[in-house]
Amino acid sequence: MKNNQSDSLRIISIIAMMFLYAMIAFVTNLAAPVGKIWGESFTDPAQAERMGMLGNLFNFLAYLIMGIPAGNLLSKYGYKRTALAAIALGFIGIAIQWASGATDSFAIYLCGALICGFCVCMLNTVTNPMLNLLGGGGNKGNQLNLIGGTFNSLSGALTPMLVGAIIGENLAGKEIDDVNTVLYIAMGVFALIFAVLYFTPLAEPEGAGQEVRYERSPWAFRHLTLGVIAIFFYVGVEVGIPATLISYLKPTAGFAAATFIASLYWLLMLAGRTIGSFVSSVVSSRTMVICVSATAIVLMCAAIALGDSVTVMMPTNWALEMETMPIAALLIMLCGLCTSVMWGCIFNMATEGLGKYTAKASGIFMMMVVGGGIVPYVQSAIAAHNCLLSYIVPIIGVAYIFFYALWGSRNVNKDIKVD
């Protein structure tokens, strides 16, 4: 009977983490399309592009501030209480973004984006190591993170589609109040998940919420140190690819069509993570990342080289009406299949064999997710002049990820005691 109760608690815990994975994508992917609306209030096109990504930058800047404190909260208070605190912050952050529309204040919007960033940082700090530990690490732990990633991708795809459908083809004259429906939905979901999680028992990994004595710093592990750099580039690549795709297509295709096509990138991430969750039990994280990073580099290089010279038919709305688009858009969209498995695999490689250092390492790992704000912001500065040429930035990032999987992910510090 005790084993049955333990198994049931483990399943409940896994399901709870899947829903939190979905909330991470919902909050994160709200930043880019909502930021585009704020950006339109600036008359200079180059300034509008940069300001449009500023909310995204603040959303990810929160990781740099909150990463290590989130790991400390996890070590001291455990997984459930840290998750509840994160959800409460998410509600507050969305409420502040709503208030920014009521007060017509860009500064208040940025404040809300920063607080939402605190929320997703803490949720990431909880979900990734917990699923890895619930799966027992290794391929099984990676498999659970990839399954969670499918929920993340589905939520990530639906968010810009929803915003695009509400706003329509033209951003001109649109204000933050026009997406209040999405913000109300977000606040309602946060309130519901907080109530459900509060009354749901979670299987806390052994030692969670207890003081742990650390003889060394997590930075002593080379594969973790190189892994946090890899995640810095990865999150920047994941966010920058579809965000810049919207900027690339918006002038000719319109905002609704551009956001729909960018959403297909997230749907391909969903497909990739679904496939990855099946193959990850037999294919190592290292092998998967080597293959997909090499493919992503080829796709983006081909997109830059071909540009608008070749066209293809692509769906541009929910009715799947086909329109002529540059083949570069298709090649960039296909990168979603490649980036789909990188997050879980990099986290798995970076934290493998860390034992009691996992919670603190998770906080350090999350700190470098700030790359999701910095890398796309750098890319947007180039995109203001040439959108396709700006994909040199994610190519450099993926090249480092290829290096990490090939060489930097090996644990060379097995002499450090981790139990």
C-alpha positions as CSV (number, residue, x, y, z in Angstrom):
1,M,0.0,0.0,0.0
2,K,2.8,2.4,0.9
3,N,4.5,1.8,-2.5
4,N,1.2,2.5,-4.3
5,Q,0.8,5.8,-2.4
6,S,4.3,6.7,-3.2
7,D,3.7,6.0,-6.9
8,S,0.5,8.0,-6.9
9,L,2.2,11.0,-5.3
10,R,5.0,10.8,-7.9
11,I,2.4,10.8,-10.7
12,I,0.5,13.8,-9.2
13,S,3.8,15.6,-8.8
14,I,4.8,15.0,-12.4
15,I,1.4,16.3,-13.7
16,A,1.7,19.4,-11.5
17,M,5.1,20.1,-13.0
18,M,3.7,19.7,-16.6
19,F,1.1,22.5,-15.9
20,L,3.8,24.7,-14.5
21,Y,5.9,24.1,-17.6
22,A,2.9,25.4,-19.7
23,M,2.6,28.6,-17.5
24,I,6.3,29.3,-18.0
25,A,5.7,29.5,-21.8
26,F,2.5,31.5,-21.5
27,V,4.1,34.3,-19.5
28,T,7.3,34.3,-21.5
29,N,5.7,34.3,-24.9
30,L,3.3,37.1,-23.9
31,A,6.3,39.5,-23.7
32,A,7.2,39.6,-27.4
33,P,3.8,40.3,-29.0
34,V,2.7,42.7,-26.2
35,G,6.1,44.5,-26.5
36,K,5.4,44.9,-30.3
37,I,2.2,46.8,-29.4
38,W,4.1,49.1,-27.0
39,G,6.9,49.5,-29.7
40,E,4.4,51.0,-32.2
41,S,4.0,54.0,-29.9
42,F,7.5,55.1,-30.9
43,T,7.5,56.8,-34.3
44,D,11.1,55.9,-35.4
45,P,11.1,52.4,-36.9
46,A,14.5,51.4,-35.4
47,Q,13.6,52.7,-32.0
48,A,10.2,50.9,-32.2
49,E,12.0,47.6,-32.9
50,R,14.3,48.1,-29.9
51,M,11.6,49.3,-27.6
52,G,9.4,46.4,-28.7
53,M,12.0,44.0,-27.4
54,L,12.6,45.9,-24.2
55,G,9.8,44.1,-22.3
56,N,11.3,40.8,-23.3
57,L,14.7,42.0,-22.1
58,F,13.2,42.9,-18.7
59,N,11.4,39.6,-18.5
60,F,14.7,37.8,-18.9
61,L,16.8,40.3,-16.9
62,A,14.8,38.9,-13.9
63,Y,16.7,35.6,-14.3
64,L,20.0,37.3,-13.7
65,I,18.6,38.9,-10.5
66,M,16.5,36.0,-9.2
67,G,18.5,32.9,-10.4
68,I,20.7,32.3,-7.3
69,P,18.0,33.5,-4.8
70,A,15.6,31.1,-6.4
71,G,18.0,28.2,-5.9
72,N,18.5,29.3,-2.3
73,L,14.7,29.4,-1.8
74,L,14.5,25.9,-3.3
75,S,17.1,24.6,-0.9
76,K,15.6,26.2,2.1
77,Y,11.8,25.9,1.6
78,G,11.4,23.1,-0.9
79,Y,9.7,22.7,-4.2
80,K,6.1,23.3,-3.4
81,R,6.4,26.5,-1.4
82,T,8.8,28.0,-4.0
83,A,6.3,27.2,-6.7
84,L,3.5,28.8,-4.8
85,A,5.5,32.0,-4.3
86,A,6.3,32.0,-8.0
87,I,2.7,31.7,-9.0
88,A,1.7,34.6,-6.7
89,L,4.4,36.7,-8.3
90,G,3.1,35.8,-11.8
91,F,-0.4,37.0,-10.9
92,I,1.0,40.3,-9.5
93,G,3.2,40.8,-12.6
94,I,0.3,40.3,-15.1
95,A,-1.9,42.6,-12.9
96,I,0.8,45.3,-13.2
97,Q,0.9,44.9,-17.0
98,W,-2.8,45.4,-17.0
99,A,-2.4,48.6,-14.9
100,S,0.2,49.9,-17.4
101,G,-2.6,50.0,-20.0
102,A,-4.9,51.8,-17.6
103,T,-2.2,54.4,-16.8
104,D,-0.7,54.5,-20.3
105,S,2.7,54.0,-18.7
106,F,5.5,52.1,-20.5
107,A,7.6,52.2,-17.3
108,I,4.9,50.4,-15.4
109,Y,4.7,47.8,-18.2
110,L,8.4,47.1,-17.9
111,C,8.0,46.7,-14.1
112,G,5.3,44.1,-14.7
113,A,7.5,42.3,-17.2
114,L,10.3,42.2,-14.7
115,I,8.1,40.7,-12.0
116,C,6.7,38.2,-14.4
117,G,10.4,37.3,-15.1
118,F,10.8,36.6,-11.4
119,C,7.9,34.3,-11.6
120,V,9.1,32.2,-14.6
121,C,12.6,32.1,-13.2
122,M,11.4,30.5,-10.0
123,L,9.1,28.1,-11.8
124,N,11.9,27.0,-14.0
125,T,14.1,26.5,-11.0
126,V,11.4,24.2,-9.6
127,T,10.2,22.2,-12.6
128,N,13.5,21.3,-14.3
129,P,15.4,19.7,-11.4
130,M,12.2,18.2,-9.9
131,L,11.3,16.3,-13.1
132,N,14.9,15.3,-13.5
133,L,15.0,13.9,-10.0
134,L,11.5,12.3,-10.2
135,G,12.8,10.5,-13.3
136,G,15.9,9.4,-11.6
137,G,18.3,11.5,-13.8
138,G,19.9,10.3,-16.9
139,N,17.8,9.5,-20.0
140,K,14.6,9.1,-18.0
141,G,15.0,12.4,-16.3
142,N,15.6,14.0,-19.7
143,Q,12.5,12.3,-21.1
144,L,10.3,13.8,-18.4
145,N,11.7,17.2,-19.1
146,L,11.0,16.8,-22.8
147,I,7.4,15.7,-22.1
148,G,7.0,18.8,-19.9
149,G,8.5,20.7,-22.9
150,T,5.6,19.6,-25.1
151,F,3.2,21.4,-22.8
152,N,5.6,24.4,-22.8
153,S,5.6,24.5,-26.6
154,L,1.8,24.1,-26.9
155,S,1.3,27.0,-24.6
156,G,4.1,28.9,-26.3
157,A,2.4,28.4,-29.7
158,L,-1.1,29.4,-28.6
159,T,0.0,32.6,-26.9
160,P,1.2,34.7,-29.9
161,M,-1.6,33.2,-32.0
162,L,-4.2,34.4,-29.5
163,V,-2.6,37.9,-29.3
164,G,-2.4,38.1,-33.1
165,A,-6.0,37.0,-33.6
166,I,-7.2,39.7,-31.1
167,I,-5.1,42.5,-32.6
168,G,-5.6,41.7,-36.3
169,E,-3.4,42.6,-39.3
170,N,-2.5,46.2,-38.4
171,L,-0.7,47.3,-35.2
172,A,-1.2,51.0,-35.9
173,G,-3.4,52.6,-33.3
174,K,-3.5,49.5,-31.1
175,E,-2.9,49.9,-27.3
176,I,-2.2,47.5,-24.4
177,D,-5.9,47.7,-23.5
178,D,-6.6,45.8,-26.7
179,V,-5.1,42.6,-25.2
180,N,-6.8,42.9,-21.8
181,T,-8.7,39.7,-22.5
182,V,-5.4,37.8,-22.6
183,L,-4.3,39.4,-19.4
184,Y,-7.6,38.5,-17.7
185,I,-7.2,34.9,-18.8
186,A,-3.6,34.8,-17.5
187,M,-4.6,36.2,-14.0
188,G,-7.5,33.7,-13.8
189,V,-5.3,30.8,-14.7
190,F,-2.6,31.9,-12.1
191,A,-5.3,32.1,-9.4
192,L,-6.7,28.7,-10.3
193,I,-3.3,27.0,-10.4
194,F,-2.3,28.5,-7.1
195,A,-5.5,27.1,-5.4
196,V,-5.0,23.7,-7.0
197,L,-1.3,23.4,-6.2
198,Y,-1.9,24.6,-2.6
199,F,-4.2,21.7,-1.9
200,T,-2.1,19.2,-3.9
201,P,0.5,17.1,-2.1
202,L,3.8,17.0,-3.9
203,A,6.5,14.3,-3.7
204,E,9.4,16.5,-2.5
205,P,12.8,15.0,-3.5
206,E,14.9,13.7,-0.6
207,G,16.5,16.5,1.4
208,A,14.4,19.3,-0.2
209,G,13.7,22.1,2.3
210,Q,16.5,21.0,4.6
211,E,19.8,22.7,5.3
212,V,22.6,21.1,3.3
213,R,26.3,21.4,4.0
214,Y,28.3,22.2,0.8
215,E,32.0,21.5,0.8
216,R,32.5,23.0,-2.7
217,S,30.8,25.5,-5.0
218,P,28.7,24.2,-7.8
219,W,31.0,26.3,-10.1
220,A,33.7,23.7,-9.3
221,F,32.0,21.4,-11.9
222,R,33.3,22.3,-15.3
223,H,30.4,20.8,-17.2
224,L,28.0,23.0,-15.2
225,T,30.0,26.2,-15.8
226,L,30.1,25.6,-19.5
227,G,26.5,24.5,-19.4
228,V,25.2,27.8,-18.0
229,I,26.9,29.6,-20.9
230,A,25.2,27.2,-23.3
231,I,21.8,27.9,-21.7
232,F,22.5,31.7,-22.0
233,F,22.9,31.3,-25.8
234,Y,20.1,28.7,-26.1
235,V,17.3,30.8,-24.6
236,G,18.4,33.8,-26.6
237,V,18.3,31.6,-29.8
238,E,14.9,30.1,-28.9
239,V,13.3,33.6,-28.3
240,G,15.2,35.5,-31.0
241,I,14.4,33.2,-33.9
242,P,10.5,33.6,-33.8
243,A,10.6,37.2,-32.5
244,T,12.7,38.4,-35.4
245,L,10.6,36.3,-37.8
246,I,7.6,38.5,-36.9
247,S,9.7,41.6,-37.7
248,Y,10.8,40.1,-41.0
249,L,7.3,39.2,-42.2
250,K,5.2,42.0,-40.7
251,P,5.9,44.7,-43.3
252,T,4.7,42.5,-46.2
253,A,2.4,39.9,-44.6
254,G,0.8,41.9,-41.8
255,F,1.0,41.4,-38.0
256,A,-1.6,38.6,-37.8
257,A,-0.1,36.5,-40.5
258,A,3.5,37.1,-39.1
259,T,2.5,36.1,-35.6
260,F,0.7,33.0,-37.0
261,I,3.8,31.8,-38.9
262,A,6.0,32.5,-35.9
263,S,3.5,30.4,-33.8
264,L,4.2,27.5,-36.2
265,Y,7.8,27.6,-35.0
266,W,6.5,26.9,-31.5
267,L,4.2,24.1,-32.8
268,L,7.2,22.6,-34.5
269,M,8.9,22.8,-31.1
270,L,6.0,20.9,-29.7
271,A,6.3,18.2,-32.4
272,G,10.1,18.0,-31.8
273,R,9.7,17.6,-28.1
274,T,7.0,15.0,-28.5
275,I,9.3,13.0,-30.8
276,G,12.2,13.7,-28.5
277,S,10.3,12.3,-25.5
278,F,10.1,9.0,-27.2
279,V,13.7,8.8,-28.6
280,S,15.4,10.2,-25.5
281,S,15.1,6.9,-23.7
282,V,17.5,5.4,-26.2
283,V,19.4,8.4,-27.5
284,S,21.7,10.4,-25.2
285,S,21.2,14.1,-24.6
286,R,24.7,14.7,-26.0
287,T,23.9,13.0,-29.3
288,M,20.6,14.7,-29.8
289,V,22.1,18.2,-29.3
290,I,25.0,17.5,-31.6
291,C,22.6,16.5,-34.4
292,V,20.0,19.3,-34.0
293,S,22.5,22.1,-33.4
294,A,24.3,21.2,-36.7
295,T,21.0,21.1,-38.5
296,A,19.9,24.5,-37.1
297,I,23.2,26.2,-38.3
298,V,22.6,24.8,-41.8
299,L,18.9,26.0,-41.9
300,M,19.8,29.6,-40.7
301,C,22.7,29.9,-43.1
302,A,20.5,28.8,-46.0
303,A,17.8,31.3,-45.0
304,I,20.4,34.2,-45.1
305,A,21.8,33.0,-48.4
306,L,18.4,32.5,-50.2
307,G,16.6,35.4,-48.7
308,D,13.6,36.6,-50.7
309,S,14.9,35.1,-54.0
310,V,12.9,31.8,-53.6
311,T,9.3,31.7,-52.4
312,V,7.0,29.0,-51.1
313,M,3.3,28.7,-50.1
314,M,2.7,28.8,-46.4
315,P,-0.5,28.9,-44.1
316,T,-1.1,32.4,-42.6
317,N,-4.2,31.9,-40.4
318,W,-6.3,29.4,-38.5
319,A,-8.3,28.6,-41.7
320,L,-4.9,27.5,-43.2
321,E,-5.2,29.8,-46.1
322,M,-2.0,29.7,-48.2
323,E,0.0,32.7,-49.3
324,T,3.3,33.2,-51.0
325,M,6.2,33.7,-48.5
326,P,10.0,33.8,-48.8
327,I,11.6,30.4,-48.4
328,A,13.7,32.0,-45.7
329,A,10.6,32.1,-43.5
330,L,10.1,28.4,-43.9
331,L,13.7,27.6,-43.1
332,I,13.7,29.8,-40.0
333,M,10.4,28.2,-38.9
334,L,11.9,24.7,-39.2
335,C,14.5,25.7,-36.6
336,G,11.8,25.0,-34.1
337,L,12.3,21.3,-34.6
338,C,16.0,21.8,-33.7
339,T,15.6,24.0,-30.7
340,S,12.8,21.8,-29.3
341,V,15.1,19.4,-27.5
342,M,17.9,21.7,-26.5
343,W,16.6,23.0,-23.2
344,G,16.0,19.7,-21.5
345,C,19.1,18.1,-22.9
346,I,21.4,21.0,-21.9
347,F,19.9,21.1,-18.4
348,N,20.3,17.3,-18.2
349,M,23.9,17.4,-19.3
350,A,24.8,20.4,-17.0
351,T,23.3,19.0,-13.8
352,E,24.2,15.3,-14.3
353,G,26.0,13.8,-11.4
354,L,25.7,16.9,-9.1
355,G,23.8,15.2,-6.3
356,K,23.2,17.6,-3.4
357,Y,24.5,20.5,-5.5
358,T,21.5,20.2,-7.9
359,A,19.3,22.8,-6.2
360,K,22.0,25.4,-6.0
361,A,23.2,24.6,-9.5
362,S,19.6,25.0,-10.8
363,G,19.6,28.6,-9.4
364,I,22.9,29.3,-11.2
365,F,21.6,27.7,-14.3
366,M,18.4,29.9,-14.3
367,M,20.5,33.0,-13.7
368,M,22.0,32.7,-17.2
369,V,18.6,32.4,-18.8
370,V,19.0,36.2,-19.0
371,G,20.4,35.4,-22.4
372,G,16.7,35.2,-23.6
373,G,16.6,39.0,-23.1
374,I,20.1,40.0,-24.1
375,V,20.7,37.9,-27.2
376,P,17.3,38.9,-28.9
377,Y,18.0,42.5,-28.0
378,V,21.3,42.4,-29.8
379,Q,19.7,40.6,-32.7
380,S,16.9,43.3,-32.8
381,A,19.6,46.0,-33.2
382,I,20.8,44.3,-36.3
383,A,17.3,43.4,-37.4
384,A,16.4,47.1,-37.4
385,H,18.6,47.4,-40.5
386,N,18.5,43.8,-42.0
387,C,16.3,41.1,-40.4
388,L,17.8,38.1,-42.2
389,L,21.4,39.3,-41.6
390,S,20.6,39.4,-37.8
391,Y,20.3,35.6,-37.8
392,I,24.1,35.6,-37.6
393,V,23.6,36.2,-33.8
394,P,21.7,32.9,-33.2
395,I,24.1,31.1,-35.6
396,I,26.9,32.0,-33.2
397,G,24.9,30.9,-30.2
398,V,24.0,27.5,-31.7
399,A,27.7,27.0,-32.7
400,Y,28.6,27.3,-29.0
401,I,25.9,24.8,-28.1
402,F,27.3,22.4,-30.6
403,F,30.8,22.8,-29.0
404,Y,29.3,22.2,-25.5
405,A,27.6,19.0,-26.5
406,L,30.6,17.7,-28.4
407,W,33.2,18.4,-25.7
408,G,32.2,20.7,-22.8
409,S,29.4,18.5,-21.4
410,R,31.6,15.8,-20.0
411,N,31.8,15.6,-16.2
412,V,35.5,15.7,-15.4
413,N,35.0,16.4,-11.7
414,K,33.8,13.0,-10.5
415,D,36.2,13.3,-7.6
416,I,34.0,15.8,-5.8
417,K,31.7,14.2,-3.2
418,V,28.0,14.9,-4.1
419,D,26.1,12.8,-1.5
